[in-house]
Amino acid sequence: MEHQPPPFFKTGPTPLARLLIFSSLSMTLLVADTLFGYLTPLRRIAAAVVYPLQRIAVAPAAIARRIGEFFVTQAALRAENTRLAAENLSSAAQLQQLQALQAENAQLRELIGARRRLDAKVVAAEVLYAARDPFSRKIIVDKGQQNGIEAGQAVVDDRGVVGQVTRVYPWLAEVTLITDKGQFVPVQNLRNGLRAVLSGTGREGSLELRFIPLNADFQDGDRLATSGIDGVYPPGLPVAEVANVERNAAQLFARITCRPLAGVASHTQLLVVIGRPDVPPRPVEEPKPPRPKRARKG
Amino acid sequence: MAETRAAPQEILLPVKPGFIALTLVAALLLNLLPWSGYGLWVKPDFVALVVLYWCIEAPRKIGFLVAWLLGLTMDVADGTLFGQHALAYTILAYAGIVLHRRVRMFAITPQVLHVIPLLLMNDLIVLGIRVLAGAEFPGFQYFIGSFIGGALWPVMGALFRLPQRPQVDPDHA
C-alpha cells in the first residue's frame, strides 16, 4: 500500500466542527433518552446488533464454569446429596401442610368474596453478567421478550425479591436490583403489618425505609415482605430484614437500614415472575365539574 | 533528558484499516467481558484506550464517526444512558486528533503522561452526565481504571506496532 499524498485543500470539516456535530448529536440522544424516553425502539434494534458480541464475550466465563462443575469431587456430590435429601424431607412435610392451608385459604377467601390471588407463573433465568455501570445496580439475564418477559415484572431468587425487570430486549432482559438507588419496593412488616416503602441506597447489601415517623414500631430483626399494593410485586414475597433502627429526636424521621434477604449480589439462577397480580383497573378520574364561579362579594 | 524526547524514529509501514477494525472489535469484546466487583473498578475502558491510540497514531484513518458509533454500542451493551459514552468518546477522539502531533513527539512510555489525563477526562465526562441525570458519585475508585489504562498503554503500543514493522527479507539483507 502506498502513502497517499495528504489532501492539502480538501479535508472536510475541521475537527472542531466535527466535534460540535457529534457532541450535539450525543446531547440530543441523551436528552431524548433521559427526559422523554423516546429511544426504546432504537435501543432494541441496537441491542439485537450487539447481542452476538455480548454472547461471545460471556462465553469464556460460562465455559470455565461448566468445566469447574465437571470436576466436582464425589465427596462433595455425596455431601450435597445427603443435605438435599434432608431438606427435601423437611420441605415435603411443609408442602403437605401448605397444600392443606392453601385449600383452606382458598375456601375462606371465597367465603369472604376476596379476589383469588394470582398463583404466579415463573420463568427461570440465568444471570449473564452484572451491568458494567458503576453508577447503578443492574444485572442482565438470558431471557427476554421471546420468553414472555416484560418490563415491570418482579425477579426473585430462592430467598426473596432480587429486583425488577426494567428493560427488555428480544433475548435479554435488564434487571434493576432492589439495592439500586431509585428502586422502591412497597413492603409490609410481617410482625405487625405496618406498611412502608423500601428504597435502595445504591450501596451493596443496604436498603432503607424512608419517611418513617420516629415512633413507628420497627425493631431490629423485623422481616419485611412485599405488600402487593403496588400491583407490581406479588404480595408476600420476603424482601429484607431490618438491620438497624436509629431514632434521633433531632430529626423528623427514623433512620431504618435493612439488609436484603435475597443474595442480591451473588446469584446465577433467578426466577422472573410472569404475570402481574390482577389488580382492578384504577378508577377513571372523572373530569372535575367546572368550578362554580365564586359570587363576588359585595 | 535526551531519552524523553523522540526515540529514534522508526519508519513503520502504514497501518492497515483491517487491523484497526480488528483491534477495535477486540477492545469491545474486552469491555463486554462479564466484569464485576473489584474487576469492574480496575478495568480500564479498553475501547477508549484503543480509540485514543488510533486517533494519535492514524488520525486520518479513524474519525469521529467510529468513536461515536462505538460509544453508542457501549451504551446499549451496558444499558446506560443513550449517548453518554458516545459523547465521551467523541471528545476523546477530538483530543487525540488535536494533540496527535504533540504526543507523537514522545516515545511510547512518556506518552502515558498525556494518556492518563485524557482517559481521566473521558471518565469525568461520563461521571458528569450521570451525576446530572441523578446518580450518586460512586467513589474515587471509579478513576482507578484510567490509571491502569495508562499503564497498559506502552504494552498496547508495542503490540499494535508489530504488524507495522517492515519485514526484513533475509535474502536481501
HADDOCK unambig.tbl for C-alpha pairs under 7 A between the chains (distance, minus, plus):
assign (segid A and resid 15 and name CA) (segid B and resid 94 and name CA) 6.52 0.50 0.50
assign (segid A and resid 18 and name CA) (segid B and resid 64 and name CA) 6.99 0.50 0.50
assign (segid A and resid 19 and name CA) (segid B and resid 90 and name CA) 6.54 0.50 0.50
assign (segid A and resid 19 and name CA) (segid B and resid 91 and name CA) 6.68 0.50 0.50
assign (segid A and resid 19 and name CA) (segid B and resid 94 and name CA) 6.27 0.50 0.50
assign (segid A and resid 22 and name CA) (segid B and resid 90 and name CA) 6.63 0.50 0.50
assign (segid A and resid 23 and name CA) (segid B and resid 87 and name CA) 5.53 0.50 0.50
assign (segid A and resid 23 and name CA) (segid B and resid 90 and name CA) 6.68 0.50 0.50
assign (segid A and resid 26 and name CA) (segid B and resid 83 and name CA) 4.83 0.50 0.50
assign (segid A and resid 26 and name CA) (segid B and resid 86 and name CA) 6.06 0.50 0.50
assign (segid A and resid 26 and name CA) (segid B and resid 87 and name CA) 5.29 0.50 0.50
assign (segid A and resid 27 and name CA) (segid B and resid 83 and name CA) 6.83 0.50 0.50
assign (segid A and resid 29 and name CA) (segid B and resid 82 and name CA) 6.05 0.50 0.50
assign (segid A and resid 29 and name CA) (segid B and resid 83 and name CA) 5.56 0.50 0.50
assign (segid A and resid 30 and name CA) (segid B and resid 81 and name CA) 6.54 0.50 0.50
assign (segid A and resid 30 and name CA) (segid B and resid 82 and name CA) 5.55 0.50 0.50
assign (segid A and resid 30 and name CA) (segid B and resid 83 and name CA) 5.17 0.50 0.50
assign (segid A and resid 30 and name CA) (segid B and resid 84 and name CA) 6.79 0.50 0.50
assign (segid A and resid 33 and name CA) (segid B and resid 81 and name CA) 6.73 0.50 0.50
assign (segid A and resid 33 and name CA) (segid B and resid 82 and name CA) 6.08 0.50 0.50
assign (segid A and resid 43 and name CA) (segid B and resid 76 and name CA) 6.43 0.50 0.50
assign (segid A and resid 46 and name CA) (segid B and resid 76 and name CA) 6.68 0.50 0.50
assign (segid A and resid 47 and name CA) (segid B and resid 76 and name CA) 5.95 0.50 0.50
assign (segid A and resid 47 and name CA) (segid B and resid 77 and name CA) 6.80 0.50 0.50
assign (segid A and resid 50 and name CA) (segid B and resid 73 and name CA) 6.95 0.50 0.50
assign (segid A and resid 50 and name CA) (segid B and resid 77 and name CA) 6.72 0.50 0.50
assign (segid A and resid 53 and name CA) (segid B and resid 29 and name CA) 6.77 0.50 0.50
assign (segid A and resid 54 and name CA) (segid B and resid 32 and name CA) 6.11 0.50 0.50
assign (segid A and resid 57 and name CA) (segid B and resid 29 and name CA) 5.52 0.50 0.50
assign (segid A and resid 57 and name CA) (segid B and resid 32 and name CA) 5.70 0.50 0.50
assign (segid A and resid 57 and name CA) (segid B and resid 33 and name CA) 4.94 0.50 0.50
assign (segid A and resid 58 and name CA) (segid B and resid 33 and name CA) 5.74 0.50 0.50
assign (segid A and resid 58 and name CA) (segid B and resid 34 and name CA) 6.04 0.50 0.50
assign (segid A and resid 129 and name CA) (segid B and resid 34 and name CA) 5.01 0.50 0.50
assign (segid A and resid 130 and name CA) (segid B and resid 34 and name CA) 6.73 0.50 0.50
assign (segid A and resid 130 and name CA) (segid B and resid 36 and name CA) 6.10 0.50 0.50
assign (segid A and resid 131 and name CA) (segid B and resid 78 and name CA) 5.57 0.50 0.50
assign (segid A and resid 132 and name CA) (segid B and resid 35 and name CA) 6.42 0.50 0.50
assign (segid A and resid 132 and name CA) (segid B and resid 36 and name CA) 6.84 0.50 0.50
assign (segid A and resid 132 and name CA) (segid B and resid 40 and name CA) 6.64 0.50 0.50
assign (segid A and resid 132 and name CA) (segid B and resid 78 and name CA) 5.88 0.50 0.50
assign (segid A and resid 133 and name CA) (segid B and resid 78 and name CA) 6.50 0.50 0.50
assign (segid A and resid 134 and name CA) (segid B and resid 138 and name CA) 6.54 0.50 0.50
assign (segid A and resid 135 and name CA) (segid B and resid 135 and name CA) 6.21 0.50 0.50
assign (segid A and resid 135 and name CA) (segid B and resid 136 and name CA) 6.82 0.50 0.50
assign (segid A and resid 135 and name CA) (segid B and resid 138 and name CA) 6.17 0.50 0.50
